[in-house]
Amino acid sequence: MQKRKLGGSGPEVSAIGLGCMGLNHHRGPALNNEDAVSLLRAAFDCGITLFDTAEIYGPYTNEGIVGEALEPIRDDVVIATKFGFRDGRPGNGLDSRPQSIRRMVEASLFRLKTDRIDILYQHRVDPDVPMPDVAGAVRDLIEEGKVLHFGLSEADDQSIRLAHAVQSVAVLQSEYSLWWRKPEDSVLSTVEELSIGFVSYSPLGRGFLSGTMGESTNFDAPNDQRKTNPYLAPANRAANQPIIDAIQSVAKEKNSTAAQIAIAWLLARKPWIVPIPGTTKIHRLEENVAAAAIEFSQEEMDKIDNVFSTITPRGDRYATAPRPQAQR
């Protein structure tokens, strides 16, 4: 697979990474440990070198799966994890105090079976802890060699600049897709100005952009949080069908799947954007990876933009204001 450099100071990674959350968290029945490890190693065999996890996934157990799977190939992969919630549970609130960051990192290193974290993200900005204090704590860990690169997740422009002034921010991770284009308002220009890489989570809109969901699709598993996403409510899925129709039209022209078009579009936006779709199925993994080979001309990109300029997505990402704190 092609490689990409995450900004000016970030690591070189595969053009498409793997979001590991869904292996056992928030996406229905968890894979058993053996199958999860096998999928992660299959991802590496497909060319994926960026693996994204977090202490809250499980909580904690997702990091353990990632650590076990990647231990034999540790020097050939980039592992990203996240801190920032009290006791690893979003319901307990945010906690990015410097002493907590250090404690969280030590625990993550143990679970990941490694001596360094390649990318350490603050999972969500903590309004009770000044950003310079957070960045300073991560800077200390970088100086000790326990962390290699500092990242932020879902941070706004001001937070990015405050952090970057203390410790270079290598990567910003935020939701970005053909359904959710909010980063284009200002954040993308900020990270481009500061030479910060961008990792796109939920590039398939939690599966919606794959075109495999209908109005009657159910999210029956108790831990499948997609049932709480307003834009995935049955009525909104029906209202958002024009988005799927547009993507499938492009897919037909390119002899590809809707999921591949959604991922390839992100790759075509900027050379420092890396999407991290998640899956629990090998055939979906292979389908996603194949998107890296799809190219768009500028004329095709303009055509897609023109089509989507006439579509207004319906439904919010989260049920209430605090929900972004508690989700991916």
C-alpha positions as a Markdown table, in Angstrom:
| # | Residue | x | y | z |
|---|---|---|---|---|
| 1 | Met | 0.0 | 0.0 | 0.0 |
| 2 | Gln | 1.1 | 3.6 | -0.6 |
| 3 | Lys | 2.5 | 5.4 | 2.4 |
| 4 | Arg | 1.7 | 8.9 | 3.6 |
| 5 | Lys | 3.5 | 11.3 | 6.0 |
| 6 | Leu | 1.2 | 12.7 | 8.7 |
| 7 | Gly | 2.1 | 16.3 | 8.4 |
| 8 | Gly | 5.5 | 17.8 | 8.8 |
| 9 | Ser | 6.6 | 16.0 | 12.0 |
| 10 | Gly | 4.3 | 13.0 | 12.2 |
| 11 | Pro | 5.2 | 9.4 | 11.2 |
| 12 | Glu | 4.9 | 7.8 | 7.8 |
| 13 | Val | 2.0 | 5.4 | 7.7 |
| 14 | Ser | -0.1 | 3.4 | 5.3 |
| 15 | Ala | -2.5 | 5.6 | 3.3 |
| 16 | Ile | -5.4 | 3.8 | 5.0 |
| 17 | Gly | -5.2 | 2.8 | 8.7 |
| 18 | Leu | -7.4 | 0.6 | 10.9 |
| 19 | Gly | -9.8 | 1.9 | 13.5 |
| 20 | Cys | -9.7 | -0.9 | 16.1 |
| 21 | Met | -12.6 | 0.3 | 18.3 |
| 22 | Gly | -15.3 | -1.9 | 16.8 |
| 23 | Leu | -13.4 | -5.1 | 17.5 |
| 24 | Asn | -15.0 | -5.2 | 20.9 |
| 25 | His | -16.5 | -1.8 | 21.7 |
| 26 | His | -19.6 | 0.1 | 20.6 |
| 27 | Arg | -20.3 | -1.9 | 17.4 |
| 28 | Gly | -22.3 | -4.9 | 18.4 |
| 29 | Pro | -21.0 | -8.3 | 19.5 |
| 30 | Ala | -17.3 | -8.4 | 20.2 |
| 31 | Leu | -15.0 | -10.6 | 18.3 |
| 32 | Asn | -13.4 | -13.3 | 20.4 |
| 33 | Asn | -9.8 | -12.6 | 21.2 |
| 34 | Glu | -8.4 | -15.1 | 18.6 |
| 35 | Asp | -10.5 | -13.7 | 15.7 |
| 36 | Ala | -9.6 | -10.1 | 16.7 |
| 37 | Val | -5.9 | -10.8 | 16.7 |
| 38 | Ser | -6.2 | -12.6 | 13.4 |
| 39 | Leu | -8.0 | -9.7 | 11.8 |
| 40 | Leu | -5.3 | -7.2 | 13.0 |
| 41 | Arg | -2.6 | -9.4 | 11.6 |
| 42 | Ala | -4.5 | -9.7 | 8.3 |
| 43 | Ala | -4.7 | -6.0 | 8.2 |
| 44 | Phe | -0.9 | -5.8 | 8.4 |
| 45 | Asp | -0.6 | -8.4 | 5.7 |
| 46 | Cys | -2.8 | -6.1 | 3.5 |
| 47 | Gly | -0.4 | -3.3 | 4.0 |
| 48 | Ile | -1.9 | -1.4 | 6.9 |
| 49 | Thr | 0.6 | 0.0 | 9.4 |
| 50 | Leu | -1.5 | 2.5 | 11.4 |
| 51 | Phe | -3.6 | 1.0 | 14.2 |
| 52 | Asp | -5.8 | 3.2 | 16.3 |
| 53 | Thr | -7.1 | 2.3 | 19.8 |
| 54 | Ala | -7.9 | 4.0 | 23.1 |
| 55 | Glu | -8.0 | 3.2 | 26.7 |
| 56 | Ile | -11.8 | 3.7 | 26.8 |
| 57 | Tyr | -12.5 | 1.1 | 24.2 |
| 58 | Gly | -13.6 | -1.8 | 26.3 |
| 59 | Pro | -12.5 | -0.1 | 28.5 |
| 60 | Tyr | -8.9 | -1.1 | 28.4 |
| 61 | Thr | -9.4 | -4.5 | 26.7 |
| 62 | Asn | -9.0 | -3.1 | 23.1 |
| 63 | Glu | -5.5 | -2.0 | 23.9 |
| 64 | Gly | -4.7 | -5.5 | 25.1 |
| 65 | Ile | -5.9 | -7.0 | 21.9 |
| 66 | Val | -3.9 | -4.6 | 19.8 |
| 67 | Gly | -0.8 | -5.2 | 22.0 |
| 68 | Glu | -1.1 | -8.9 | 21.6 |
| 69 | Ala | -1.7 | -8.8 | 17.9 |
| 70 | Leu | 1.1 | -6.4 | 17.0 |
| 71 | Glu | 3.8 | -7.5 | 19.5 |
| 72 | Pro | 5.5 | -9.7 | 16.9 |
| 73 | Ile | 5.6 | -6.9 | 14.3 |
| 74 | Arg | 5.9 | -4.0 | 16.7 |
| 75 | Asp | 8.8 | -2.2 | 14.9 |
| 76 | Asp | 6.8 | -2.3 | 11.6 |
| 77 | Val | 3.7 | -0.6 | 12.8 |
| 78 | Val | 2.5 | 2.7 | 14.2 |
| 79 | Ile | 0.2 | 2.4 | 17.3 |
| 80 | Ala | -2.0 | 5.3 | 18.3 |
| 81 | Thr | -3.9 | 5.5 | 21.5 |
| 82 | Lys | -5.8 | 8.1 | 23.6 |
| 83 | Phe | -6.1 | 9.4 | 27.1 |
| 84 | Gly | -8.5 | 11.8 | 28.7 |
| 85 | Phe | -11.4 | 10.2 | 30.5 |
| 86 | Arg | -11.5 | 9.5 | 34.3 |
| 87 | Asp | -10.9 | 5.8 | 34.9 |
| 88 | Gly | -11.2 | 5.0 | 31.2 |
| 89 | Arg | -15.0 | 5.6 | 31.4 |
| 90 | Pro | -16.6 | 8.6 | 29.5 |
| 91 | Gly | -19.5 | 8.6 | 32.0 |
| 92 | Asn | -17.0 | 9.6 | 34.8 |
| 93 | Gly | -16.0 | 12.8 | 33.0 |
| 94 | Leu | -12.8 | 14.2 | 31.5 |
| 95 | Asp | -9.4 | 14.0 | 33.2 |
| 96 | Ser | -6.4 | 15.4 | 31.5 |
| 97 | Arg | -4.4 | 16.5 | 34.6 |
| 98 | Pro | -0.7 | 16.0 | 34.0 |
| 99 | Gln | -0.5 | 13.4 | 36.8 |
| 100 | Ser | -3.4 | 11.5 | 35.2 |
| 101 | Ile | -1.8 | 11.6 | 31.8 |
| 102 | Arg | 1.4 | 10.0 | 33.1 |
| 103 | Arg | -0.6 | 7.3 | 34.9 |
| 104 | Met | -2.7 | 6.6 | 31.9 |
| 105 | Val | 0.3 | 6.3 | 29.6 |
| 106 | Glu | 2.1 | 3.9 | 31.9 |
| 107 | Ala | -1.0 | 1.7 | 32.0 |
| 108 | Ser | -1.4 | 1.8 | 28.2 |
| 109 | Leu | 2.3 | 0.9 | 27.6 |
| 110 | Phe | 1.7 | -2.2 | 29.7 |
| 111 | Arg | -1.4 | -3.2 | 27.9 |
| 112 | Leu | 0.0 | -2.5 | 24.5 |
| 113 | Lys | 3.1 | -4.6 | 25.3 |
| 114 | Thr | 5.4 | -1.9 | 24.1 |
| 115 | Asp | 8.0 | 0.7 | 25.4 |
| 116 | Arg | 6.6 | 3.6 | 23.4 |
| 117 | Ile | 3.4 | 5.0 | 22.0 |
| 118 | Asp | 3.8 | 6.2 | 18.5 |
| 119 | Ile | 0.9 | 8.7 | 18.6 |
| 120 | Leu | -0.7 | 9.8 | 21.9 |
| 121 | Tyr | -4.0 | 11.7 | 21.5 |
| 122 | Gln | -5.9 | 13.7 | 24.0 |
| 123 | His | -9.2 | 12.1 | 23.4 |
| 124 | Arg | -11.2 | 15.2 | 24.0 |
| 125 | Val | -10.2 | 18.7 | 25.1 |
| 126 | Asp | -10.6 | 19.1 | 28.8 |
| 127 | Pro | -11.9 | 22.6 | 29.7 |
| 128 | Asp | -10.8 | 22.2 | 33.3 |
| 129 | Val | -7.1 | 21.7 | 32.4 |
| 130 | Pro | -5.2 | 24.4 | 30.5 |
| 131 | Met | -4.1 | 23.1 | 27.1 |
| 132 | Pro | -0.5 | 24.3 | 27.8 |
| 133 | Asp | -0.4 | 22.0 | 30.8 |
| 134 | Val | -1.6 | 19.0 | 28.8 |
| 135 | Ala | 0.9 | 19.7 | 26.0 |
| 136 | Gly | 3.7 | 20.1 | 28.6 |
| 137 | Ala | 2.9 | 16.8 | 30.2 |
| 138 | Val | 3.0 | 15.1 | 26.8 |
| 139 | Arg | 6.2 | 16.9 | 26.0 |
| 140 | Asp | 7.8 | 15.4 | 29.1 |
| 141 | Leu | 6.8 | 12.0 | 28.0 |
| 142 | Ile | 8.2 | 12.6 | 24.6 |
| 143 | Glu | 11.5 | 13.6 | 26.1 |
| 144 | Glu | 11.5 | 10.4 | 28.1 |
| 145 | Gly | 10.9 | 8.3 | 24.9 |
| 146 | Lys | 7.6 | 6.9 | 26.1 |
| 147 | Val | 5.7 | 8.8 | 23.5 |
| 148 | Leu | 6.9 | 9.7 | 20.0 |
| 149 | His | 4.2 | 12.1 | 18.7 |
| 150 | Phe | 1.5 | 14.3 | 20.2 |
| 151 | Gly | -2.0 | 14.2 | 18.8 |
| 152 | Leu | -5.4 | 15.8 | 19.5 |
| 153 | Ser | -8.9 | 14.5 | 18.8 |
| 154 | Glu | -11.9 | 16.6 | 17.9 |
| 155 | Ala | -10.0 | 19.7 | 19.0 |
| 156 | Asp | -10.9 | 23.2 | 17.9 |
| 157 | Asp | -8.6 | 25.7 | 16.2 |
| 158 | Gln | -7.7 | 27.6 | 19.4 |
| 159 | Ser | -6.9 | 24.4 | 21.3 |
| 160 | Ile | -4.7 | 23.2 | 18.5 |
| 161 | Arg | -2.7 | 26.5 | 18.4 |
| 162 | Leu | -2.4 | 26.6 | 22.2 |
| 163 | Ala | -1.0 | 23.0 | 22.3 |
| 164 | His | 1.2 | 23.5 | 19.3 |
| 165 | Ala | 2.9 | 26.4 | 20.9 |
| 166 | Val | 4.2 | 24.2 | 23.7 |
| 167 | Gln | 4.7 | 20.8 | 22.0 |
| 168 | Ser | 4.4 | 20.3 | 18.3 |
| 169 | Val | 1.1 | 18.6 | 17.4 |
| 170 | Ala | 1.8 | 16.0 | 14.8 |
| 171 | Val | -1.7 | 14.7 | 14.2 |
| 172 | Leu | -5.3 | 15.8 | 14.6 |
| 173 | Gln | -8.0 | 13.1 | 14.5 |
| 174 | Ser | -11.5 | 14.1 | 13.9 |
| 175 | Glu | -14.6 | 12.8 | 12.2 |
| 176 | Tyr | -14.6 | 13.6 | 8.5 |
| 177 | Ser | -16.5 | 12.1 | 5.6 |
| 178 | Leu | -18.7 | 12.8 | 2.7 |
| 179 | Trp | -21.5 | 12.9 | 5.2 |
| 180 | Trp | -19.7 | 15.0 | 7.9 |
| 181 | Arg | -17.6 | 17.8 | 6.3 |
| 182 | Lys | -17.4 | 20.2 | 9.3 |
| 183 | Pro | -13.6 | 20.1 | 9.5 |
| 184 | Glu | -13.6 | 22.0 | 6.2 |
| 185 | Asp | -15.0 | 25.1 | 7.9 |
| 186 | Ser | -11.7 | 25.9 | 9.6 |
| 187 | Val | -9.8 | 23.0 | 11.1 |
| 188 | Leu | -8.4 | 21.7 | 7.9 |
| 189 | Ser | -6.9 | 25.0 | 7.0 |
| 190 | Thr | -5.4 | 25.3 | 10.5 |
| 191 | Val | -3.7 | 22.0 | 10.4 |
| 192 | Glu | -2.4 | 22.6 | 6.9 |
| 193 | Glu | -1.0 | 26.0 | 8.0 |
| 194 | Leu | 0.8 | 24.3 | 10.9 |
| 195 | Ser | 1.9 | 21.2 | 8.9 |
| 196 | Ile | -0.2 | 18.9 | 11.1 |
| 197 | Gly | -1.4 | 15.5 | 9.7 |
| 198 | Phe | -5.1 | 14.6 | 9.8 |
| 199 | Val | -6.6 | 11.2 | 10.6 |
| 200 | Ser | -10.2 | 10.8 | 9.6 |
| 201 | Tyr | -12.3 | 8.6 | 11.9 |
| 202 | Ser | -15.7 | 7.3 | 10.8 |
| 203 | Pro | -14.9 | 7.8 | 7.1 |
| 204 | Leu | -17.8 | 5.6 | 6.3 |
| 205 | Gly | -20.3 | 7.4 | 8.6 |
| 206 | Arg | -20.4 | 4.4 | 10.9 |
| 207 | Gly | -21.2 | 2.2 | 8.0 |
| 208 | Phe | -23.9 | 4.4 | 6.5 |
| 209 | Leu | -21.8 | 5.5 | 3.5 |
| 210 | Ser | -21.2 | 1.9 | 2.5 |
| 211 | Gly | -24.8 | 1.8 | 1.2 |
| 212 | Thr | -25.5 | -1.4 | 3.1 |
| 213 | Met | -28.0 | 0.2 | 5.6 |
| 214 | Gly | -31.6 | 0.6 | 4.8 |
| 215 | Glu | -34.5 | 2.3 | 6.7 |
| 216 | Ser | -35.2 | -1.1 | 8.3 |
| 217 | Thr | -31.7 | -1.8 | 9.5 |
| 218 | Asn | -31.6 | -2.5 | 13.2 |
| 219 | Phe | -28.8 | -2.1 | 15.7 |
| 220 | Asp | -29.9 | -4.7 | 18.1 |
| 221 | Ala | -26.8 | -5.4 | 20.1 |
| 222 | Pro | -26.9 | -3.7 | 23.6 |
| 223 | Asn | -23.5 | -2.1 | 23.0 |
| 224 | Asp | -24.1 | -0.9 | 19.5 |
| 225 | Gln | -24.1 | 2.9 | 20.0 |
| 226 | Arg | -25.2 | 3.6 | 16.5 |
| 227 | Lys | -28.8 | 3.3 | 17.8 |
| 228 | Thr | -28.1 | 6.6 | 19.6 |
| 229 | Asn | -26.8 | 8.5 | 16.5 |
| 230 | Pro | -29.6 | 10.7 | 15.4 |
| 231 | Tyr | -28.6 | 10.7 | 11.7 |
| 232 | Leu | -28.9 | 6.9 | 11.8 |
| 233 | Ala | -32.5 | 7.0 | 13.0 |
| 234 | Pro | -34.7 | 5.3 | 10.4 |
| 235 | Ala | -36.4 | 8.5 | 9.3 |
| 236 | Asn | -33.0 | 10.2 | 8.8 |
| 237 | Arg | -31.6 | 7.3 | 7.0 |
| 238 | Ala | -34.4 | 7.6 | 4.5 |
| 239 | Ala | -33.9 | 11.4 | 4.3 |
| 240 | Asn | -30.2 | 10.9 | 3.7 |
| 241 | Gln | -30.6 | 8.4 | 0.9 |
| 242 | Pro | -29.7 | 11.0 | -1.7 |
| 243 | Ile | -26.2 | 10.9 | -0.2 |
| 244 | Ile | -25.9 | 7.2 | -0.8 |
| 245 | Asp | -27.5 | 7.6 | -4.3 |
| 246 | Ala | -24.8 | 10.1 | -5.3 |
| 247 | Ile | -21.9 | 8.0 | -4.0 |
| 248 | Gln | -23.3 | 4.8 | -5.7 |
| 249 | Ser | -23.5 | 6.7 | -8.9 |
| 250 | Val | -19.8 | 7.6 | -8.7 |
| 251 | Ala | -19.0 | 4.0 | -7.7 |
| 252 | Lys | -20.7 | 2.7 | -10.8 |
| 253 | Glu | -18.6 | 5.0 | -13.0 |
| 254 | Lys | -15.4 | 3.9 | -11.2 |
| 255 | Asn | -16.4 | 0.2 | -11.1 |
| 256 | Ser | -16.0 | 0.3 | -7.3 |
| 257 | Thr | -18.1 | 0.1 | -4.2 |
| 258 | Ala | -19.7 | 3.0 | -2.3 |
| 259 | Ala | -17.4 | 2.4 | 0.6 |
| 260 | Gln | -14.3 | 2.5 | -1.6 |
| 261 | Ile | -15.5 | 5.8 | -3.1 |
| 262 | Ala | -16.1 | 7.4 | 0.3 |
| 263 | Ile | -12.6 | 6.4 | 1.4 |
| 264 | Ala | -10.9 | 7.3 | -1.9 |
| 265 | Trp | -12.5 | 10.7 | -1.8 |
| 266 | Leu | -10.8 | 11.5 | 1.5 |
| 267 | Leu | -7.5 | 10.3 | 0.2 |
| 268 | Ala | -7.9 | 12.7 | -2.8 |
| 269 | Arg | -8.7 | 15.7 | -0.6 |
| 270 | Lys | -5.1 | 16.2 | 0.8 |
| 271 | Pro | -1.9 | 14.1 | 0.8 |
| 272 | Trp | -1.7 | 14.3 | 4.6 |
| 273 | Ile | -5.1 | 12.9 | 5.3 |
| 274 | Val | -5.3 | 9.2 | 6.4 |
| 275 | Pro | -8.8 | 7.6 | 6.9 |
| 276 | Ile | -9.1 | 4.8 | 9.5 |
| 277 | Pro | -12.2 | 2.7 | 8.7 |
| 278 | Gly | -13.0 | 0.0 | 11.1 |
| 279 | Thr | -14.3 | -3.5 | 10.5 |
| 280 | Thr | -14.7 | -6.9 | 12.0 |
| 281 | Lys | -14.8 | -8.8 | 8.6 |
| 282 | Ile | -11.8 | -9.8 | 6.5 |
| 283 | His | -13.7 | -9.2 | 3.2 |
| 284 | Arg | -14.6 | -5.6 | 4.3 |
| 285 | Leu | -11.0 | -5.1 | 5.3 |
| 286 | Glu | -9.8 | -6.1 | 1.8 |
| 287 | Glu | -12.5 | -3.9 | 0.2 |
| 288 | Asn | -11.4 | -0.9 | 2.2 |
| 289 | Val | -7.8 | -1.4 | 1.5 |
| 290 | Ala | -8.5 | -1.5 | -2.2 |
| 291 | Ala | -9.7 | 2.0 | -2.1 |
| 292 | Ala | -6.1 | 3.2 | -1.9 |
| 293 | Ala | -5.8 | 2.4 | -5.6 |
| 294 | Ile | -8.7 | 4.5 | -6.7 |
| 295 | Glu | -7.7 | 7.9 | -8.2 |
| 296 | Phe | -9.9 | 10.9 | -9.1 |
| 297 | Ser | -9.1 | 13.6 | -11.6 |
| 298 | Gln | -9.7 | 17.2 | -10.5 |
| 299 | Glu | -12.7 | 17.2 | -12.8 |
| 300 | Glu | -14.2 | 14.2 | -11.0 |
| 301 | Met | -13.5 | 15.8 | -7.6 |
| 302 | Asp | -15.3 | 19.0 | -8.8 |
| 303 | Lys | -18.2 | 16.9 | -10.0 |
| 304 | Ile | -18.5 | 15.2 | -6.6 |
| 305 | Asp | -18.4 | 18.6 | -4.8 |
| 306 | Asn | -21.0 | 20.0 | -7.1 |
| 307 | Val | -23.4 | 17.1 | -6.4 |
| 308 | Phe | -22.9 | 17.3 | -2.7 |
| 309 | Ser | -23.3 | 21.1 | -2.6 |
| 310 | Thr | -27.0 | 20.4 | -3.3 |
| 311 | Ile | -27.4 | 17.9 | -0.5 |
| 312 | Thr | -28.0 | 18.8 | 3.1 |
| 313 | Pro | -27.4 | 15.9 | 5.5 |
| 314 | Arg | -30.2 | 15.4 | 8.1 |
| 315 | Gly | -29.5 | 14.5 | 11.7 |
| 316 | Asp | -26.8 | 15.3 | 14.2 |
| 317 | Arg | -23.9 | 13.0 | 15.0 |
| 318 | Tyr | -24.8 | 12.6 | 18.7 |
| 319 | Ala | -27.9 | 12.7 | 20.7 |
| 320 | Thr | -27.0 | 15.5 | 23.1 |
| 321 | Ala | -24.2 | 18.0 | 23.5 |
| 322 | Pro | -22.1 | 15.8 | 25.8 |
| 323 | Arg | -22.3 | 12.8 | 23.5 |
| 324 | Pro | -19.1 | 13.6 | 21.6 |
| 325 | Gln | -17.2 | 13.3 | 24.8 |
| 326 | Ala | -18.5 | 9.8 | 25.3 |
| 327 | Gln | -18.1 | 8.4 | 21.9 |
| 328 | Arg | -15.3 | 7.7 | 19.5 |
